[in-house]
Amino acid sequence: MPPTIVTVPEIAAGLDHVVSDPRLEIDLPRVLHGEQEYRWSRSLVAGETLTASATIESVRDRGGIRFLVLGTEVRDEAGELVAAGRSTLIVRGDA
């Protein structure tokens, strides 16, 4: 199983619970994926159920561009940390 499979719940958590927050006023078609990293606590096990939760680590505006850093924890059914991810999203300003 590829280790990047955790990207699936990570994206869902980020889009559903963070990026969609109306207070951020993010227009999804203007979002670019800038950077990604993972830290693994253990290997994945086929058939296990994983859940992810995302939080905003930082928001920075520079020259009409917003840089949004999301931190995500991916946990197994017992609540044990499987992987932690960090994504940098770049939100382009008005054209």
Secondary structure, 3 states (H helix, E strand, C coil): CCHHHHHHHHHHHHHHHHHCCHHHCCCHHHEEEEEEEEEECCCCCCCCCCEEEEEEEEEEEECCEEEEEEEEEEECCCCCEEEEEEEEEEECCCC
